[in-house]
Amino acid sequence: MPMRYAYVAIPDSQVPRATRPLFQHMLDTYASETNKVISLWRAFESADMAFQPNARSMNVEEIMKHQLLSERRFFGEFLGASEQPPESILPIGKTPEAYAERMRELALPRLTYLAEREEQWWLGHAPFFDVERERIWIFWRRLLHTAHHRAELVVYLRLAGRRVPPVYGPTADFSWEGADPTTSIAAAARK
């Protein structure tokens, strides 16, 4: 039985088709990863926004702010997308739901932008901090950066005593009939 998410911020029907089918997986992956982050953010409560496991760690809200602002920078500065001004990126509300909705709002036009890119654009080079990289590399670096902070917040959820939603499969808090996590040598041996 396939995994079903309790909440989907960007359904498949809202993911545009790439100009070149070869690049469709990038749009699908960006939408999927955005959905995972949003589901995770929605698992926090407003009282958790100041939570940090260590005085040297960012708190929950600071990580959410960083996600929104750094994604704006990646898409605007490094990938050349038309982005909203930085001062308009953060949500008015300071709740997990407000941050999650803002992430969804900002991701939708980025999907359209990515769908319109041609192969030569993806393979072309662009400035990335103090070096140049292929845009396709910059895009994947963005997704890895997002995954890093998502994993960080999974730990925060667990430490705060909250339930951890599924992002790639079952968790200690959520499972379903037919879930088959690879937690044993026997499971890893399946072909």
N, C-alpha and C positions, 0 to 999 in steps of 0.2 A: 504494500500500500504506500503511495507517495506521501511525502511530508506535506502537511497542510499548516500554514501559518495562521495564527489567530487574527492577525491584522496585516494587511498589505497596503502600504502607502501608495505605491506605484504599481498598479496591476499591469500585466502583460499587454493589455489593450492600449495602454498609454505609452508604450515604448515604441518610438518610430522605427521605421525600416531604414537601415543603412543604405547609402547610395550604392555601395558595393557589398554584396552578401558576405564577402570575406570578413568584413568588419562588424557584422551584426553581433557577434559574441561579445564585443566590447560594450555595446549599448546594453545588451542583456545583463552583462556582468555589473556594469555601473548601476543599473536599476536594482538588481538583486542585492548588491552590497549596500546601497542606500536604504533599501527595505530592511535589511538586517540591523543597520545602525539605528534606524527609527524605532524598530521593535524593541531594541535594547534600551534606548532612551526612555521609551514609554513605560518601561518596567520600574523606573525610579519614581519616587514620590517627591513632591515639592520640598518636604523636610530634608531630603537627601542632597539637595543641591550644594550645600556647604561641606558635605562629607569628603574627607580625605584620609587615607589610611596612615599617612605619615606627614609630619609638618613640612617636609621637603617635596611632597607630591602636590600636583594640582588637585583642586577639588572637582567634583562632578561638573559644576557649571563652567568652570574654567576649561575643562576638556571639551565640553560642548561648544563653547565660544571659539576655542582654537580650531575645532573641526570646521565650523562654518567659515571662519575668516581665512584659514589656510586653504580650504577648498576654493574659495573665491580667488585667492592669489594664484593658485595653480592654474585654474581655468582662464583667468584674465591675463596675468602676466606671462605665463609660460606657454599656454595653449592658444592665446589670442581670442578667446571668447569675449563677447560683449557682456560684461558683468555689471551688476548694480554697484553704486558707489559704496565703498567700505563702511561708511557710517550708517548705511541702511541695511546691512547684512543681518545684524542681530535682531532677534524678536523683541517686540515690545514687552510681552510677558516674560517672566523669569521662571516659568514652570517647565518641567520636562516635556509636556505636551506642546507648549509654545515653541520650544527649540525643535522638536520633532516636526511640527508642521512647517516651520521655516525651512528646515532642511529639504523637505519635499518640494516646497515652492521654488527653491533655488535650483533643485536638480532637474526639474521638468524642462526648462529652456536649454539646459546643458545637453540633455539628450537630443533635442532637435539640432543643436549645433554640431554635435558629434555625428549625427546621422547624415549630415550634409557634406562631411569631409570626404575628399577623394584620396586614393591611395598615395599619390605623391605628397599630399599634405601630411599624412600619418608618418611617412618615411622621411620627410624633411626634417632638418635640424632647427632647433630653436634654443635661445638662451635659457639656461636652467641654473639659477644662482650664478656661480662664477665659471660655469662651463657651458658647453653646448651638447645637447642630446637629441636623439630622434624623438619626435612628438609621441610616437607609440610608446617609447620607453618612459617618457614623462607621465603619460596617462597611467601606465601600470604602476609607476612609482607612487602616484596619487592613491591608487587603490590599496597598495600595500601600507601606505601611511594611515589610511582610514582603518584598515584591519588592525593595525597596531593599537590605535586608540580604542577601537571597539573591544579588543581583548583586554585592554587595561580596565575598561568599564565593566567587563564581565567579572573581573576580580573584585572591583568595588561593590558590585551588586551582592556578590557572595559574602563579602566582609560586612556589608550593611544588613545582612540577614534577609535580603529580598530574593524572590524567585528569579532564576536565570532562564530567559526564553530560549527556545531552540534557534540557532542560526545556521548550522550545517547538519544538524541531526539532533537526536534526543539529548536532554540534559538530565541531571538528577531530579529536576523539577517537572519536566515535561517529556512524555514519551507517547507512543501510539502503537497499536497492533501492527506488527510487521517491521518495526524498527530493528535494525540490525547493526548496532555499533561495533566497530572493530576494536574490541578490548581484550581479545585473547589470541593466542597463536593459531588456534583452530579457525577463527574468523579471518585472520590474515592469510591463511593458507588457501582460502577459497579462490577458485578461478572462474 
